[in-house]
Amino acid sequence: MSTATHPTAHFDLQPTDGPGKEQLLELSMGPQHPSTHGVFRMKVVLDGERVVRLKPVFGYLHRNHEKIAESETYLGSMPYTDRLDYMCSITNNWAYALAVEKLAGIQVPERAEYLRVITGELTRLQNHACLIGFLMQDMGSSGTPLMYAFREREKILDLFESLTGARMMCNYMRFGGCRVDLPAGWLDQAKKVVADFPRFLDEYEQLLVSNEILMDRTQDVGVLSRELAVSAGISGPMARASGVDYDIRKVDRYSIYDRFTFRVPLGSHGDVYDRFMVRLLEMRESVSILEQAMRDIPSGPIVDPKMKIRGFRPKPGEAYGRIEAPKGELGFYLVSDGSPNPYRYRVRPPSLINLTVLEDLCVGRNVADIVAILGSIDIVLGEVDR
Amino acid sequence: MTHLAQLAQELDQIFVLAAHWLLSYLPAALQPLCSAILSVAAIIIVFATLFALTTWLERKGLGRMQNRYGPNRVGPFGMLQPIADGVKSLTKEDIVPITADHAVHFLAPVLLVTASFMDYAVLPIGRNMVLVNLNAGVLFFFAIGSMMELAVFMAGWSSRSKYTLLGAMRAIAQMISYEVPLVLASIVVIMQAGSLSTVSIVNMQATYSGIWPHWFVFTPWGFAGFVLFMVAATAESNRSPFDLPEGESEIIAGYYTEYSGFKFALFFLGEYIGMFATSGMAITLFLGGWSAPFSFLTWVPSYVWFFAKLLAIISVFIWIRGTLPRLRMDQLMNLAWEFMLPMTLLNLLTAGIWHFMPAGSSRWLVCSTMVVVPCILLSRGLKHRKKFQVRTYHYSE
């Protein structure tokens, strides 16, 4: 268990220096490795199979996203945000739209807010379901839970496809609203998907929660203390699993989240099992938000009529818009100098910041635990590297 | 009626008779040698075909468990997929790492496949269908089985890669640890049968009271022995949830990470053939070998029963693979030394008591209690020590 209150600083690893360290093995896990969730590398120093040091190395998927956005119009960056966390393009759009709306003082019509909540929570459902599947895959369960999750994700992606035209790169939000209104019959189909979802959750819980091997592999593994979680800036389900009561939907009450009743599950151990369980319980709350939102959705315009796309030049100033993305606090910091493109564009990616404590969680555990811990952090390399 | 019985008997012995007929054309001096070659060829062909069938069955079965179709492009229901895989692995480049020990790197897959096929020498596949009826057949089986560990370590060590080294370390630790309960679990049968010969062990079980056979699995110690044997066999053949030496998500492919092309395929072949052999030994020891499950079904040829039982066990292996996540190394070791070993030793004692008690319901009661109660207590105790629980969570409004 880690008692540190600050994340370990990373230096170059020199495993064979000094007496008594000749037996250590330096292993490069990644960038081509079956369970690094993309192109992520860990330089690991092992004593047998026990981790002595671990250094995360990333940047293999760096695409210069932030700099490109500075030479692009505000709207032009919207499709790029899809590619950040490519599992949840809609919440990326939402965070960016929120930042621009703050910067330019744009109002969002009520129906558009409801659409944002509905699509955003659907995104959370599919992200959490898949994450649990990937976690089980990393722990060697040959893909069965993952495929169960993909079966449900498929239904949600079908909804996204009929709404936005794309399954993953949705590009759905616009400043002051959403791009398209719901097609005929979409809401009924979505209601059916959401009504069926708890059955899948029951099945998942029944199969996984009390599985002895799973408890054996995850309980008391990768313990993140509450203090370290706070001081390292951990957010999202990972922080809540460590008992930090921090959900931006509750803290900021952005959009229309103050209209829905939902609860925030909190863990008390901060281990892999808690991170897995918090996500499982969060899905139930998302289902309840979705039911309320789809019951109450009003009719009306879906985009602010005063908003003009061409020649969009916000007044000089700065704004930070953040939302509770499925992976944690996703924020966009924008500085405008009055020109059509942002002067500074900065993404606060939850994956990257949650990843900074990886060494603290892994030291003293063994190779099999690294994979489970990494899986429970929930990273997408598109967002880590940008 | 007698005519039918004779037909059934001929059908049962059809392969034996065919071999005799073929050999009768040869000079007497050559007959023993050619008989051995013929049997070896038959074993290699039959079990290599079963391997192909099993890879297809496994992928199809796993697919069905995972809401997928599995292979369905090559041939009807994808049944020719193993052939396509074989062609692919033959045409791929054979890469040997530049720092590898070439000779050992080459020999490891060869040794693995050879050792796994040698196991079949003592397995009675049908009535009168065994390559050699050794007096110490079971001993031979386990001796050859431990050669596979050597092959695995050769592969891991000679590749000079860190992943293969980790895989080899895991494999050695796991296979040696599980060999102990594997052998101890099978000793109960040897105690009861009073023989190490696989043929006489099967012959003992191929008798019936009423319609019920005298399989060893239908006794308290036999059942416990069978379950323990199967768990150890799963670990011994590196199958999920004990597939740590391969540990795909952790150490790429474990000890055979640095193999490609046909050598890689040979590792697969060796693993599966080894798995069939251990399952075959479980059938021989506990499930009555080639004998029919009911006395009125003895007219079905004996080899059909052997392969039916083998396929049933393979299906269970596939089912387990599609269901369970993998254990961690320390948990695997704890299971071997803290649970399997005490239980197998206790089972030895139970089998001894069963032997000396008079037949009847009191014997059943005593021996069942001796197996079931310690099993429950031990597993409860081990679980309690680890303090694992299904947790409850609180919410903030």
Contacts between the chains, C-beta under 8 A, distances in Angstrom:
chain1	res1	chain2	res2	distance
A	25	B	162	6.1
A	25	B	165	7.8
A	27	B	162	5.0
A	27	B	163	7.6
A	27	B	166	7.7
A	33	B	252	6.8
A	34	B	248	5.7
A	34	B	249	5.3
A	34	B	252	6.5
A	35	B	249	4.1
A	35	B	250	7.2
A	46	B	166	8.0
A	48	B	169	7.7
A	49	B	166	6.7
A	49	B	169	7.6
A	49	B	170	7.9
A	49	B	329	6.3
A	136	B	325	5.9
A	137	B	249	6.6
A	138	B	249	4.8
A	139	B	249	7.2
A	139	B	325	4.3
A	139	B	326	6.0
A	140	B	240	6.8
A	140	B	241	7.1
A	140	B	243	6.7
A	140	B	247	6.9
A	140	B	248	7.1
A	140	B	249	5.7
A	140	B	250	7.7
A	140	B	325	5.3
A	140	B	326	2.8
A	141	B	240	7.9
A	141	B	323	7.6
A	141	B	324	6.4
A	141	B	325	3.9
A	141	B	326	7.2
A	142	B	62	6.6
A	142	B	240	6.1
A	142	B	321	5.6
A	142	B	322	6.1
A	143	B	62	7.7
A	143	B	66	5.6
A	144	B	62	7.9
A	144	B	65	5.8
A	144	B	66	5.0
A	144	B	322	5.2
A	144	B	323	6.7
A	146	B	66	7.9
A	147	B	66	3.7
A	147	B	67	5.1
A	147	B	68	6.3
A	148	B	66	7.6
A	148	B	67	6.9
A	150	B	67	7.7
A	151	B	67	5.0
A	209	B	390	6.0
A	210	B	390	5.0
A	211	B	324	7.8
A	211	B	325	7.3
A	212	B	383	7.6
A	212	B	388	7.3
A	213	B	241	6.2
A	213	B	324	5.9
A	213	B	325	5.2
A	213	B	326	7.6
A	213	B	327	6.0
A	214	B	325	5.8
A	215	B	388	4.5
A	215	B	389	7.7
A	215	B	390	7.6
A	216	B	327	7.2
A	216	B	328	7.4
A	216	B	331	5.5
A	216	B	386	7.0
A	216	B	388	6.5
A	217	B	325	6.5
A	217	B	326	7.9
A	217	B	327	7.4
A	217	B	328	6.0
A	217	B	331	7.7
A	219	B	388	5.5
A	245	B	396	4.7
A	247	B	396	8.0
A	250	B	396	7.6
A	263	B	395	3.7
A	263	B	396	6.9
A	263	B	397	5.9
A	264	B	395	6.1
A	264	B	396	4.9
A	264	B	397	7.9
A	265	B	393	5.1
A	265	B	394	7.8
A	265	B	395	5.4
A	266	B	393	6.7
A	266	B	394	5.9
A	266	B	395	6.7
A	266	B	396	5.9
A	267	B	393	6.5
A	268	B	391	7.8
A	268	B	393	7.9
A	268	B	394	7.8
A	269	B	391	7.6
A	273	B	391	7.3
A	274	B	391	7.5
A	277	B	391	6.8
A	277	B	393	6.3
A	278	B	393	7.2
A	281	B	393	5.9
A	281	B	395	8.0
A	366	B	328	6.9
A	366	B	329	6.6
A	366	B	330	7.6
A	367	B	166	6.9
A	367	B	250	5.3
A	367	B	251	6.6
A	368	B	244	7.7
A	368	B	247	7.1
A	368	B	250	5.2
A	368	B	326	7.5
A	368	B	328	4.6
A	368	B	329	6.7
A	369	B	328	7.0
A	370	B	250	7.8
A	371	B	249	5.5
A	371	B	250	5.2
